[in-house]
Amino acid sequence: MLHKLIEPAFLVLYVFIASAVFIHLRGRVRHPFARQLTDHSTVLAPYNAVMYAFSGVPNTPYQQLDDFPELKPLVEQWTMIRDEAANLFDEG
């Protein structure tokens, strides 16, 4: 009986369940149990767990702008971009 519980099919199931629990417990805000079962984060939990483990970006809610130098032009020109978008919206 015990050897059936360590078959490859069950091991895949165990990895899926462990990664879903990891994703569920990762943050401070949690979905209710029924919602968590059908949420996309549970379905993609194995992929997300690997991405979190090997990501080069720090695990913080807000990233430093210095970590992304390619965003500097957007920060410098955001008012012009906003004005252009507003003009396009007004024109229809």
QUIRA-V57900 format. One record per residue. N is the residue number from 1. RES is the residue in one small letter. SS is DSSP state (@ for helix, = for strand, . for the rest). Layout:
N_RES_SS + N_RES_SS
//
This chain:
1_m_. + 2_l_@ + 3_h_@ + 4_k_@ + 5_l_@ + 6_i_@ + 7_e_. + 8_p_@ + 9_a_@ + 10_f_@ + 11_l_@ + 12_v_@ + 13_l_@ + 14_y_@ + 15_v_@ + 16_f_@ + 17_i_@ + 18_a_@ + 19_s_@ + 20_a_@ + 21_v_@ + 22_f_@ + 23_i_@ + 24_h_@ + 25_l_@ + 26_r_@ + 27_g_. + 28_r_. + 29_v_. + 30_r_. + 31_h_. + 32_p_. + 33_f_@ + 34_a_@ + 35_r_@ + 36_q_@ + 37_l_@ + 38_t_@ + 39_d_. + 40_h_@ + 41_s_@ + 42_t_@ + 43_v_@ + 44_l_. + 45_a_@ + 46_p_@ + 47_y_@ + 48_n_@ + 49_a_@ + 50_v_@ + 51_m_@ + 52_y_@ + 53_a_@ + 54_f_@ + 55_s_. + 56_g_. + 57_v_. + 58_p_. + 59_n_. + 60_t_. + 61_p_. + 62_y_. + 63_q_. + 64_q_. + 65_l_@ + 66_d_@ + 67_d_@ + 68_f_. + 69_p_@ + 70_e_@ + 71_l_@ + 72_k_@ + 73_p_@ + 74_l_@ + 75_v_@ + 76_e_@ + 77_q_. + 78_w_@ + 79_t_@ + 80_m_@ + 81_i_@ + 82_r_@ + 83_d_@ + 84_e_@ + 85_a_@ + 86_a_@ + 87_n_@ + 88_l_@ + 89_f_@ + 90_d_@ + 91_e_@ + 92_g_.
//
